[in-house]
Amino acid sequence: MMVTLYKTDKTGKLRFFTVHDLQRSLLEGYALTVNVSVGDAAGKDRLMEFADAAEAERWIARTFASKRKDGYSTLYRYGSERTLPDRAGKRLGLKAG
């Protein structure tokens, strides 16, 4: 799974918010990587870990709703509904691939 949101800030710079690699953690639960960047900079990665699939799905839904309220639009999305817990893939409009 990979979803990238973007917006143009007040100074005219593009801002990107990318979530990818939702998968089972090595220890237990689920993990995903979040990258926040401005322009063509590499940005900063953050590893998010969740106790279970339901917690990961709630975080994804809340975060994407908040980002869209802040003016972000979808730039790119890729993934299979099978790679996401429960109905998150359908909610994000991801296509199997």
C-alpha positions in Angstrom: 0.0 0.0 0.0 1.1 3.5 -0.7 -0.9 6.7 -0.6 0.5 10.2 -1.2 -1.4 13.4 -0.4 -0.2 16.9 -1.4 -1.1 20.5 -1.1 0.5 23.9 -1.9 1.2 25.9 1.2 0.9 29.7 1.5 4.4 30.3 0.2 3.8 28.2 -2.9 5.8 25.2 -1.9 4.4 21.7 -2.4 3.9 19.6 0.7 3.7 15.8 0.6 2.3 13.3 3.1 3.0 9.7 2.2 1.9 6.5 4.1 3.2 3.2 2.9 4.3 -0.3 3.9 1.4 -1.3 6.1 2.3 -4.8 7.2 2.6 -7.1 10.1 5.4 -6.0 12.5 8.3 -8.4 13.2 7.3 -8.4 16.9 3.6 -8.3 16.8 0.8 -6.0 15.6 1.1 -3.8 12.5 3.6 -1.2 11.3 3.7 1.5 8.6 6.0 4.3 7.5 4.9 7.9 7.2 7.0 10.4 5.2 6.5 14.1 5.4 8.3 16.3 2.9 8.4 19.8 1.3 9.2 20.3 -2.4 11.7 17.8 -3.7 13.5 17.2 -0.4 13.7 13.6 0.9 11.6 14.5 3.9 11.5 12.7 7.3 10.3 9.1 7.8 8.5 8.0 10.9 7.7 4.4 11.8 4.2 3.9 13.3 3.4 0.7 15.2 0.0 -0.5 16.2 -1.2 -3.3 18.5 -3.7 -4.6 16.0 -5.2 -4.1 12.5 -8.2 -2.2 14.0 -6.0 0.4 15.6 -4.0 0.9 12.4 -7.2 1.3 10.4 -8.6 3.9 12.9 -5.3 5.9 12.7 -5.4 5.8 8.9 -9.0 7.0 8.7 -8.5 9.8 11.3 -5.2 11.0 9.8 -6.5 11.1 6.2 -9.7 12.9 7.2 -7.6 15.5 9.1 -5.2 16.0 6.2 -8.1 16.4 3.7 -9.6 19.0 6.0 -6.2 20.8 6.0 -6.4 21.0 2.2 -4.5 17.9 1.0 -5.6 16.1 -2.1 -4.7 12.6 -3.3 -1.7 12.6 -5.6 -1.0 8.9 -5.8 -2.5 5.7 -4.4 -1.6 2.1 -4.9 -2.3 -1.1 -3.1 -4.5 -4.0 -2.7 -7.5 -4.2 -0.4 -5.8 -7.4 0.9 -2.8 -5.4 2.2 -5.0 -3.3 4.4 -6.9 -4.3 7.5 -10.6 -4.6 7.2 -12.2 -2.0 5.0 -9.5 0.6 4.9 -8.5 -0.3 1.3 -12.0 0.3 0.1 -12.4 3.5 2.0 -9.2 4.9 0.5 -10.2 3.8 -3.0 -7.2 1.5 -3.5 -7.2 -0.8 -6.4 -5.7 -4.3 -6.4 -2.4 -4.3 -8.3 
